Amino acid sequence: MNTTDLFRLDGRVALVTGGSRGIGRMIAAGFIAQGAKVYISSRKADACLATAEELGEQCVALPQDVSTVDGCRALAGQLAAREDRLDILVNNAGAAWGEPFETFPEKGWDKVMDLNVKSPFFLTQALHPLLKAAARPERPAKVINITSIDGQRLNPWETYSYQASKAALIHLTRRMAARLIGDGINVTSIAPGAFASEMNRAARDHGGEVAGRIPARRIGVAEDMAGAAIYLAARAGDYVVGETITVDGGLVNAALGTSIDA
């Protein structure tokens, strides 16, 4: 048994959507540290280019809005013009919307469901030829969907479309895995808990308070997210198919509920 290279990504080509900040950037930096060439994409071109420059020569910016099917296909075309294969796709780009039930708007439903559920499916579809080109029996290609613990359990916020979208993406991960394993492509997901980001401003701006509600007594840091993504992307995760790895310090699986008699 050789465990020396279990977590290395030397020679692999990866694409991380929403890779200019937050969880996407954490994953991109982790992949680069393990030897991968990483393309990052985001809607804001300036932010995408700045992050690529910061992460070094192994990082390439491909700015694109993937909230539409046309945008997904355009990004796939940009990558195909540069690479003949794609070893790792991380579907990380996402959106959230919070508003009371009585006034929750249709646009808050459509925007979130389109980007969080529709886009991962159609981007993977558009990149299917490049993923198949990378896949070999001894080294499958990887698709990693970034879901959320909000798709696994309720939170108190009125983020109706976000929670529904992440639950849908967890199940879509299993369905896509069942189909794509036949092409040598493993589909999995990571469900993050509290990580400081633009989307999770509570963790970013009130980390100490949030940490007090987490069994591990801290919010997640970049190494926590990078570690989970590297595991799934590398040889170490080659036998993991359709699974969702929860990275949340114990909120979903180790938090004790409050008794109604307390």
KEKE-3310 file (N, C-alpha, C; in steps of 0.2 Angstrom, whole numbers, plus 5000, padded with zeros to 4 digits):
npx = (5004:5003:5004:5009:5005:4992:4985:4989:4988:4995:4997:4984:4969:4958:4942:4934:4920:4913:4925:4933:4932:4928:4922:4925:4937:4945:4945:4951:4964:4968:4969:4979:4990:4992:4996:4989:4983:4972:4957:4948:4932:4920:4907:4910:4922:4934:4937:4939:4950:4959:4960:4965:4978:4983:4984:4993:5004:4998:4985:4971:4961:4944:4932:4915:4897:4887:4874:4864:4859:4865:4877:4883:4887:4895:4906:4910:4914:4925:4934:4936:4943:4956:4960:4961:4955:4946:4949:4944:4929:4922:4907:4903:4898:4885:4869:4860:4844:4835:4819:4804:4790:4778:4781:4790:4798:4795:4806:4816:4815:4818:4830:4839:4836:4839:4853:4859:4854:4850:4861:4873:4869:4868:4880:4889:4884:4888:4901:4904:4910:4924:4926:4924:4935:4945:4944:4948:4949:4958:4959:4947:4937:4932:4917:4912:4900:4895:4886:4876:4874:4861:4853:4851:4846:4835:4836:4835:4832:4823:4825:4820:4820:4834:4837:4829:4835:4847:4845:4839:4850:4859:4852:4851:4865:4867:4859:4865:4877:4874:4872:4884:4895:4896:4903:4915:4916:4916:4903:4901:4897:4900:4894:4895:4896:4897:4907:4917:4912:4906:4893:4890:4888:4886:4895:4906:4906:4902:4909:4914:4902:4894:4902:4900:4888:4891:4896:4910:4915:4920:4921:4922:4938:4950:4958:4950:4940:4947:4954:4943:4939:4951:4953:4941:4944:4956:4966:4964:4950:4944:4935:4923:4907:4893:4891:4888:4898:4899:4904:4905:4908:4901:4887:4876:4876:4881:4875:4866:4849:4838:4828:4811:4806:4815)
npy = (4994:5011:5026:5038:5048:5051:5062:5071:5082:5083:5088:5088:5096:5108:5116:5129:5136:5152:5155:5166:5171:5168:5152:5145:5151:5146:5133:5133:5138:5127:5116:5121:5121:5108:5104:5106:5113:5127:5133:5148:5154:5168:5179:5193:5201:5208:5205:5191:5191:5197:5188:5177:5182:5184:5171:5165:5158:5146:5147:5152:5164:5164:5173:5173:5173:5161:5159:5157:5145:5147:5155:5145:5136:5144:5146:5133:5132:5141:5135:5123:5128:5130:5118:5101:5092:5089:5087:5089:5097:5109:5114:5128:5141:5151:5158:5167:5171:5181:5184:5189:5176:5181:5191:5186:5186:5181:5183:5181:5168:5162:5167:5161:5147:5144:5147:5139:5126:5123:5128:5120:5108:5110:5115:5105:5096:5103:5102:5089:5081:5085:5081:5067:5064:5065:5055:5039:5022:5019:5032:5041:5055:5070:5077:5090:5096:5110:5111:5113:5114:5119:5112:5101:5102:5112:5130:5145:5156:5165:5159:5154:5149:5146:5136:5126:5124:5119:5107:5101:5100:5092:5080:5079:5077:5064:5058:5062:5056:5042:5041:5046:5039:5028:5033:5035:5046:5053:5059:5070:5079:5093:5099:5113:5121:5134:5146:5160:5172:5181:5177:5171:5181:5182:5172:5178:5191:5190:5180:5175:5174:5166:5154:5150:5142:5131:5114:5111:5123:5133:5143:5137:5136:5140:5129:5118:5118:5116:5104:5095:5096:5093:5079:5073:5076:5070:5055:5049:5050:5042:5031:5036:5040:5049:5054:5065:5076:5082:5097:5105:5107:5099:5104:5098:5084:5082:5091:5095:5095:5107:5105:5105:5106:5113)
npz = (5000:4995:5002:5000:4990:4992:4993:4984:4970:4958:4942:4939:4932:4937:4939:4947:4952:4957:4962:4967:4980:4997:5001:4989:4985:4996:4992:4980:4983:4991:4982:4973:4981:4982:4970:4959:4943:4942:4937:4940:4941:4941:4943:4943:4935:4938:4952:4950:4942:4950:4961:4955:4951:4964:4969:4961:4948:4944:4944:4935:4928:4923:4920:4921:4921:4928:4930:4921:4908:4896:4900:4907:4897:4889:4898:4898:4885:4885:4893:4886:4875:4880:4887:4885:4893:4909:4926:4938:4944:4953:4959:4965:4965:4971:4978:4990:4998:5009:5016:5024:5025:5021:5011:5003:4987:4970:4962:4971:4973:4960:4956:4966:4965:4952:4951:4961:4959:4946:4938:4942:4937:4923:4920:4923:4913:4902:4903:4902:4891:4893:4906:4904:4896:4904:4913:4920:4922:4933:4939:4942:4936:4944:4951:4962:4972:4980:4994:5008:5026:5028:5019:5025:5038:5047:5048:5058:5050:5037:5024:5012:4998:4997:5007:5002:4989:4992:4999:4988:4979:4986:4984:4970:4968:4972:4962:4950:4952:4951:4938:4931:4936:4928:4918:4923:4931:4947:4957:4971:4986:4997:5012:5019:5036:5047:5040:5037:5026:5012:5010:5021:5033:5046:5052:5048:5053:5066:5073:5085:5093:5085:5085:5098:5097:5091:5092:5091:5095:5087:5072:5055:5046:5033:5030:5035:5025:5013:5016:5016:5002:4995:4999:4993:4980:4977:4975:4987:4989:4979:4980:4984:4982:4977:4989:5003:5012:5028:5034:5047:5061:5069:5070:5063:5066:5079:5088:5103:5106:5112:5126:5128:5140:5147)
capx = (5000:5007:4999:5013:5002:4985:4981:4992:4984:5000:4995:4977:4966:4952:4938:4930:4915:4913:4932:4936:4931:4925:4923:4928:4944:4948:4946:4956:4970:4970:4971:4985:4995:4993:4999:4984:4981:4966:4954:4942:4927:4915:4903:4914:4929:4939:4938:4941:4957:4963:4961:4970:4985:4986:4985:4999:5004:4994:4978:4969:4954:4939:4926:4908:4891:4885:4867:4860:4862:4870:4883:4887:4889:4900:4911:4913:4918:4931:4939:4938:4948:4962:4962:4958:4952:4945:4949:4940:4924:4919:4901:4902:4894:4878:4866:4855:4839:4831:4814:4798:4786:4772:4783:4795:4796:4797:4813:4821:4815:4821:4838:4843:4835:4843:4861:4861:4852:4850:4868:4877:4867:4869:4888:4892:4882:4892:4908:4904:4915:4930:4927:4925:4942:4950:4942:4951:4947:4962:4959:4941:4936:4928:4913:4911:4895:4895:4879:4875:4870:4855:4850:4851:4842:4832:4839:4829:4831:4818:4829:4816:4823:4841:4836:4826:4840:4853:4842:4838:4857:4861:4848:4854:4872:4866:4856:4870:4882:4872:4873:4890:4900:4897:4908:4922:4916:4913:4900:4900:4896:4902:4890:4898:4893:4899:4913:4917:4911:4901:4886:4888:4890:4886:4901:4912:4906:4901:4912:4914:4895:4892:4906:4897:4882:4894:4899:4917:4917:4924:4919:4927:4944:4951:4961:4945:4936:4952:4955:4938:4939:4956:4951:4937:4947:4962:4966:4961:4942:4942:4930:4918:4903:4886:4891:4889:4903:4897:4910:4902:4910:4896:4880:4871:4877:4883:4872:4861:4843:4835:4822:4805:4805:4821)
capy = (5000:5017:5032:5045:5053:5050:5069:5075:5083:5085:5087:5088:5102:5109:5122:5131:5142:5156:5154:5172:5173:5163:5144:5144:5153:5141:5126:5134:5138:5121:5112:5123:5119:5101:5103:5106:5119:5128:5139:5150:5158:5172:5184:5199:5199:5211:5201:5185:5192:5199:5182:5173:5185:5183:5164:5163:5156:5139:5149:5156:5167:5163:5177:5171:5172:5154:5159:5154:5139:5150:5156:5138:5133:5149:5144:5127:5133:5145:5130:5119:5132:5130:5112:5095:5088:5092:5082:5091:5102:5111:5118:5132:5147:5151:5164:5166:5177:5181:5188:5185:5172:5185:5195:5183:5187:5176:5184:5178:5160:5160:5168:5156:5140:5144:5147:5134:5119:5122:5129:5114:5102:5112:5116:5098:5093:5106:5100:5081:5079:5086:5076:5060:5064:5065:5049:5033:5017:5020:5038:5045:5063:5072:5083:5091:5101:5113:5111:5117:5111:5121:5107:5095:5103:5119:5135:5150:5161:5164:5159:5148:5146:5144:5130:5121:5123:5115:5100:5098:5099:5086:5074:5079:5075:5057:5056:5063:5051:5036:5041:5048:5034:5024:5037:5036:5052:5053:5065:5070:5086:5095:5103:5117:5125:5141:5148:5167:5173:5186:5174:5170:5187:5181:5169:5183:5197:5189:5173:5172:5172:5160:5148:5147:5138:5125:5109:5112:5129:5138:5142:5134:5140:5138:5122:5114:5117:5114:5097:5090:5096:5089:5072:5071:5077:5066:5048:5047:5050:5039:5026:5039:5041:5051:5055:5072:5076:5088:5100:5110:5107:5096:5106:5093:5077:5082:5096:5092:5099:5110:5102:5109:5107:5117)
capz = (5000:4995:5004:4999:4986:4992:4994:4979:4964:4953:4935:4938:4930:4941:4938:4953:4951:4963:4965:4968:4987:5002:5001:4982:4985:5000:4989:4974:4986:4993:4976:4970:4986:4981:4964:4953:4939:4944:4934:4944:4938:4945:4939:4944:4932:4942:4957:4948:4939:4956:4965:4951:4952:4971:4970:4958:4941:4943:4944:4929:4929:4918:4922:4918:4925:4926:4932:4915:4904:4891:4904:4908:4890:4887:4902:4896:4879:4887:4896:4881:4871:4884:4890:4882:4898:4916:4931:4944:4943:4959:4958:4971:4964:4974:4980:4995:4998:5015:5017:5027:5021:5018:5006:4999:4980:4965:4960:4976:4972:4954:4956:4970:4962:4945:4952:4966:4957:4939:4935:4943:4933:4916:4919:4923:4907:4896:4903:4902:4887:4896:4912:4902:4893:4910:4917:4918:4928:4939:4941:4940:4936:4950:4952:4969:4972:4987:4996:5014:5031:5027:5015:5030:5044:5047:5052:5060:5045:5032:5017:5009:4992:4999:5010:4997:4984:4995:4999:4981:4976:4989:4981:4964:4968:4972:4955:4945:4954:4949:4930:4929:4938:4922:4913:4927:4935:4954:4960:4978:4988:5003:5015:5024:5041:5047:5037:5036:5019:5010:5010:5029:5036:5053:5054:5046:5057:5073:5073:5092:5095:5081:5088:5104:5096:5087:5096:5091:5098:5083:5065:5050:5044:5026:5030:5035:5019:5008:5017:5013:4995:4993:5000:4988:4973:4976:4975:4994:4988:4973:4981:4987:4976:4979:4997:5005:5018:5032:5037:5051:5068:5073:5071:5061:5069:5086:5093:5107:5105:5118:5129:5129:5148:5150)
cpx = (5004:5002:5003:5009:4995:4981:4984:4987:4989:4997:4988:4974:4959:4949:4934:4926:4914:4920:4936:4936:4928:4927:4927:4935:4948:4950:4951:4963:4973:4972:4977:4991:4997:4995:4995:4985:4974:4963:4948:4938:4922:4912:4907:4921:4934:4941:4941:4949:4962:4965:4966:4977:4988:4988:4991:4998:5000:4987:4977:4962:4950:4933:4920:4903:4888:4877:4862:4863:4867:4877:4887:4890:4895:4906:4915:4917:4925:4936:4941:4943:4955:4965:4958:4954:4951:4945:4945:4935:4921:4913:4900:4898:4887:4876:4861:4850:4835:4826:4808:4794:4781:4774:4788:4794:4798:4804:4818:4820:4819:4828:4841:4842:4839:4851:4863:4859:4853:4857:4872:4876:4870:4877:4891:4890:4887:4899:4909:4909:4922:4931:4928:4932:4947:4949:4946:4949:4951:4962:4952:4941:4932:4923:4911:4906:4895:4888:4879:4872:4863:4850:4849:4847:4840:4836:4834:4828:4826:4821:4826:4819:4830:4841:4834:4831:4845:4851:4841:4845:4860:4858:4851:4861:4871:4863:4861:4876:4880:4873:4880:4896:4901:4902:4915:4922:4912:4910:4899:4898:4899:4897:4893:4893:4895:4906:4912:4917:4906:4894:4885:4891:4890:4892:4907:4912:4905:4903:4912:4907:4892:4895:4903:4891:4885:4897:4907:4920:4921:4920:4924:4932:4945:4954:4955:4941:4941:4953:4950:4938:4945:4955:4947:4940:4953:4961:4963:4953:4940:4936:4924:4913:4896:4886:4891:4893:4901:4903:4907:4903:4905:4889:4875:4871:4879:4880:4867:4855:4842:4829:4817:4803:4810:4819)
cpy = (5006:5023:5039:5050:5053:5057:5074:5076:5086:5083:5087:5095:5103:5116:5123:5137:5145:5156:5160:5174:5167:5156:5142:5145:5148:5135:5127:5134:5131:5116:5114:5121:5112:5099:5104:5113:5121:5134:5141:5155:5162:5177:5191:5198:5202:5207:5194:5185:5193:5193:5178:5175:5183:5175:5161:5160:5149:5141:5154:5158:5166:5167:5175:5171:5166:5154:5157:5149:5142:5152:5150:5136:5138:5147:5138:5128:5137:5140:5125:5122:5131:5123:5106:5090:5092:5087:5083:5097:5103:5116:5122:5138:5147:5158:5162:5172:5176:5186:5185:5182:5176:5189:5192:5183:5181:5177:5181:5170:5158:5161:5163:5149:5139:5143:5141:5127:5118:5123:5123:5109:5104:5113:5109:5095:5096:5104:5092:5079:5079:5082:5069:5059:5063:5058:5043:5028:5018:5027:5042:5052:5064:5078:5084:5097:5104:5115:5115:5113:5113:5117:5101:5095:5110:5124:5140:5155:5160:5164:5153:5145:5143:5137:5124:5119:5118:5108:5097:5096:5093:5079:5074:5076:5067:5054:5056:5058:5044:5035:5042:5043:5029:5027:5038:5043:5051:5059:5065:5077:5087:5100:5107:5120:5132:5143:5156:5168:5179:5184:5173:5175:5186:5178:5174:5189:5196:5181:5170:5170:5166:5153:5145:5142:5131:5120:5110:5118:5134:5138:5139:5139:5137:5131:5117:5112:5114:5107:5093:5090:5092:5082:5070:5071:5072:5059:5045:5046:5046:5034:5029:5042:5043:5053:5063:5072:5083:5091:5106:5110:5103:5098:5102:5087:5077:5087:5093:5097:5102:5107:5107:5110:5111:5124)
cpz = (5000:4997:5003:4995:4986:4991:4989:4973:4958:4946:4934:4936:4933:4938:4944:4952:4957:4966:4967:4976:4991:5001:4994:4982:4990:4996:4983:4977:4988:4987:4973:4975:4985:4974:4958:4949:4940:4940:4939:4940:4943:4940:4938:4941:4935:4948:4955:4946:4945:4960:4961:4952:4959:4972:4966:4951:4939:4944:4938:4930:4922:4920:4918:4923:4923:4929:4927:4912:4899:4894:4905:4902:4888:4892:4900:4889:4880:4889:4890:4876:4874:4886:4886:4887:4905:4921:4936:4943:4950:4958:4964:4971:4967:4976:4986:4995:5005:5015:5020:5022:5017:5012:5001:4991:4975:4962:4965:4976:4966:4954:4960:4967:4956:4947:4956:4964:4950:4936:4936:4938:4925:4915:4919:4916:4901:4897:4903:4897:4890:4902:4909:4899:4898:4914:4915:4924:4934:4942:4939:4940:4942:4949:4959:4969:4980:4989:5002:5019:5031:5023:5019:5036:5043:5051:5054:5055:5040:5025:5014:5003:4993:5002:5006:4992:4986:4996:4992:4978:4980:4986:4974:4963:4968:4965:4950:4946:4951:4941:4928:4931:4932:4917:4917:4930:4941:4955:4967:4980:4995:5006:5021:5030:5041:5045:5036:5029:5018:5011:5017:5033:5044:5056:5053:5051:5065:5075:5080:5095:5091:5084:5094:5104:5092:5092:5097:5094:5094:5076:5061:5048:5037:5026:5031:5029:5013:5009:5015:5006:4992:4993:4994:4981:4971:4976:4982:4993:4982:4974:4984:4982:4979:4986:4998:5012:5021:5035:5041:5059:5072:5074:5069:5065:5076:5091:5096:5107:5112:5120:5130:5136:5151:5152)
residu = (MET:ASN:THR:THR:ASP:LEU:PHE:ARG:LEU:ASP:GLY:ARG:VAL:ALA:LEU:VAL:THR:GLY:GLY:SER:ARG:GLY:ILE:GLY:ARG:MET:ILE:ALA:ALA:GLY:PHE:ILE:ALA:GLN:GLY:ALA:LYS:VAL:TYR:ILE:SER:SER:ARG:LYS:ALA:ASP:ALA:CYS:LEU:ALA:THR:ALA:GLU:GLU:LEU:GLY:GLU:GLN:CYS:VAL:ALA:LEU:PRO:GLN:ASP:VAL:SER:THR:VAL:ASP:GLY:CYS:ARG:ALA:LEU:ALA:GLY:GLN:LEU:ALA:ALA:ARG:GLU:ASP:ARG:LEU:ASP:ILE:LEU:VAL:ASN:ASN:ALA:GLY:ALA:ALA:TRP:GLY:GLU:PRO:PHE:GLU:THR:PHE:PRO:GLU:LYS:GLY:TRP:ASP:LYS:VAL:MET:ASP:LEU:ASN:VAL:LYS:SER:PRO:PHE:PHE:LEU:THR:GLN:ALA:LEU:HIS:PRO:LEU:LEU:LYS:ALA:ALA:ALA:ARG:PRO:GLU:ARG:PRO:ALA:LYS:VAL:ILE:ASN:ILE:THR:SER:ILE:ASP:GLY:GLN:ARG:LEU:ASN:PRO:TRP:GLU:THR:TYR:SER:TYR:GLN:ALA:SER:LYS:ALA:ALA:LEU:ILE:HIS:LEU:THR:ARG:ARG:MET:ALA:ALA:ARG:LEU:ILE:GLY:ASP:GLY:ILE:ASN:VAL:THR:SER:ILE:ALA:PRO:GLY:ALA:PHE:ALA:SER:GLU:MET:ASN:ARG:ALA:ALA:ARG:ASP:HIS:GLY:GLY:GLU:VAL:ALA:GLY:ARG:ILE:PRO:ALA:ARG:ARG:ILE:GLY:VAL:ALA:GLU:ASP:MET:ALA:GLY:ALA:ALA:ILE:TYR:LEU:ALA:ALA:ARG:ALA:GLY:ASP:TYR:VAL:VAL:GLY:GLU:THR:ILE:THR:VAL:ASP:GLY:GLY:LEU:VAL:ASN:ALA:ALA:LEU:GLY:THR:SER:ILE:ASP:ALA)
# end
